[in-house]
Amino acid sequence: MLLKEGTIMNDTARKTHYLAWFMLMFSFFMPAVLLNTVGAVILNLVNQLHVSMDAASWLEAFKDVSIMVGAFFLASFIPSFGYKRTLIVGILLEIIGCVLFAMFPSLFVARIFFMFCGVGFALIKTTVYASVGLFVEDLSRHASFFSLLEGMFMGGVMTGMWIYSFFVSMGDWTTAFWCFGIMCTINLIVVFFVKLDESKIQHEMKSPKEEIKNDIKGMASLFKKATVWLFILMAFFYVFIEQGVTTWLPTFNNKILHISDALSLQVASLFPAALCLGRFIGALGMRKINWAKLLFFALIISFGIFVIAIFVSIQVSGKGIECLSWSNLPFAALLIPIAGLFIAPVYPTICSTIVSSQPSRLHSSMAGVILLFSALGGTIGSRIVGTLFDQFGGLTAIKAPLIPIVVLVILLIPYYKMIKRVIAEKKEL
């Protein structure tokens, strides 16, 4: 009888465990759906509502600045407020944004939408990253789950665009935001009913003033650690690569590889697809292979693919033959997405290792730091690649990822040694 009761308890615990996993992945999936509609929203504001391109182009800034502000000012307070309550607030912001935009489509409401979604994403990503440590302690499994999360995020990017394009083809693009709002509402219901054991971060509560003071001190203490600064460099250079390529790949396909406008966008979508697949493969691979070895060889291979892509692109560019269909697509157009397959596990893995190396109560603060410097790296990377493209042409711009890849390979070895030492010291405490 006792054994049977124990078995029932284990089954219940296992069910709760998997529901928590699903909740975190679903919560991480939805911001990807919403935030990456910015390009399509700009297109419809310009074409349907006759908003100027200059005014619409600032929506990207409303999104990115909101994420950075949310990460910087709110992340350290999340443990005191509670992970589950933070997720609920973040999702509510998304729902409000979707409903407002669906009812009152305009440039002004679009700004509000991306501000709400940006702050909501800062809260959700910080909380999801921090929550993984509540039920996963093993470093390899932690890194594996982060890869799954980031793979879900890239899946959300593609899903959002597919849903959005469906409603655009139906001639009613604003209805997409009712659909997104319903998806967020389902997400909210899931979060509300799934239990999340936050006992690891609970402590004797002091006065609100003392809590805020301690939370700020906790986040400030992260910047005194060499491992954190080394991570910041690695995260910055990785996001430099990913965002730079993502933003300018359609233009590269069109201007350098002479692929038609519509097809260049379709081909460019292979890059986030490769990132998604690469992260799922990485999640499985890290259960068998040491994470540092996996990243080292993945970076070396991606460097080689980028070099080949440069030489093949030079040949294609010189021919000047326009590509109008997948049947005559130049091989060069597939090489960069293939490189994405190999760089994909880098970001979630380094994020996982730095978060899991910190005390549980600092996980949300560390996630806030990740979000802040990732946003900076993405913004600066996209800007530098764009400037190179404008001033020196696409064949020079495509070389931009090579330097960050070399830097990542060089930094990976000391980072691995430092993380290994910190984890060992943490276990001894």
Residue, then its C-alpha position, 0 to 999 in steps of 0.5 A: m500500500l505504501l509503495k503504491e501511494g509512493t508510486i502515485m506521488n511520483d506519477t503526480a510529481r512527474k506530471t507536474h514537472y512536465l506541465a511546468w516544462f510545457m508552461l515555460m515553453f509556451s510562455f516563451f513561444m508567444p513573445a516570439v510570435l508577437l515581437n517578430t511581426v514588426g516587419a510585417v506591421i511596418l509593411n501594412l502600416v505603410n501600404q494600408l494606412h499610408v504611414s510614412m516609412d520614416a515614421a513606421s521604421w521607429l517601431e523597431a526602436f519602440k520594441d528594443v528599447s522597451i525590452m532593454v528598459g524592462a530587463f534593466f529596471l525590473a529583472s532584479f525585483i522578480p524573485s520578490f514579486g514571484y515567478k508565476r505572478t511575473l509571467i501573468v503580468g507579462i502575458l496580460l501586457e501581451i493580451i492588452g496590446c493585441v486587443l488594442f491593436a486589433m480594435f484601433p489599428s494605427l501607428f500610435v497604437a502600434r507603438i503601444f503594442f510593441m512597448f507592451c510586448g517589449v516589456g512583457f517579453a523582458l518579464i517573461k524571458t527573465t522569468v522563464y530563464a530563472s525558472v528552469g533552475l527550479f527543477v533542473e540542476d544538472l548542467s547538461r540538462h539545464a543547457s539542453f532545456f535552454s536549447l529547447l526553449e530557444g528552439m521554441f522561440m525560433g519556431g514562434v518566429m516562423t509560426g507568427m509570420w505564417i499566421y500573419s501572412f494567412f490573414v494578409s492573404m485573406g485581406d484582413w490583416t488586423t484580425a491576426f491580432w485577435c488570433f494572437g490575443i486568443m493564443c495569449t489568453i490560452n497561455l494565461i490560462v495554462v500559467f494560472f493553473v500549472k503549479l510552479d514550486e518557488s520554494k528555492i527562491q523564497h526567504e523571510m520577507k523584509s520591508p519593501k524598501e529592504e527587499i528592493k535594496n537587496d534585489i538591486k545589490g544582488m544584480a550589482s554583485l553580478f558585475k563584479k564577477a569575471t565570468v559574467w563579463l566574459f559571458i557578456l562579451m560572448a553573448f554580445f558577439y553571438v547576437f551580433i552574428e545572428q541579428g546581423v544576418t537575420t536583418w540583412l539576409p533578404t537584402f543580400n539574397n536580392k542585391i548580391l545573389h540576384i534573387s527576386d524580391a518575394l523569393s529572397l524573403q522565402v529563402a531568408s526564412l530558412f535561416p531562422a528555420a535552421l536556428c530552430l532545428g539546430r537548437f533542437i539537435g543541440a538539445l539532444g547532442m548535449r546529453k551525450i557530448n560535453w557542451a564546450k566540445l560541441l560548441f567548439f566544433a560547431l563554431i569551427i564548422s560554421f566559420g568554414i561554411f561562411v568562408i565557402a559562402i563568401f567565395v561562392s557568392i562572389q562567383v554568383s554575383g559576377k554572373g548577374i543571372e536573376c533567380l525567379s524560382w527555387s529550381n534555379l536557386p544558387f547554392a550560395a543562398l543555402l550556405i548561410p542557413i546551413a551555417g545557422l544550423f551550427i551556430a544555433p546551440v551557442y547562445p542558449t548554451i552559454c546563457s544556460t551555463i551562466v544562469s545555472s552557475q549563479p545562486s538561485r535567487l540571482h537567476s532572474s537578475m542574470a537573465g535580465v543582464i542576458l536580455l539587456f546585452s543581447a538586445l544591445g548586441g542585436t541592435i549594434g550588429s544589425r547597424i554595423v552590417g547595414t553600414l558595411f552593406d551600404q558603404f562597401g557592398g554586400l560581399t563585404a558585409i557577409k564577411a562581418p560574422l567571421i570576426p565574431i566567430v573567431v572571438l567566440v572560439i577564442l573566448l570559449i576555452p577560458y569561459y569553460k574553465m571559469i564556469k567549471r570552477v564556479i560550478a565546483e565551488k557552488k557544489e562545495l557550499 
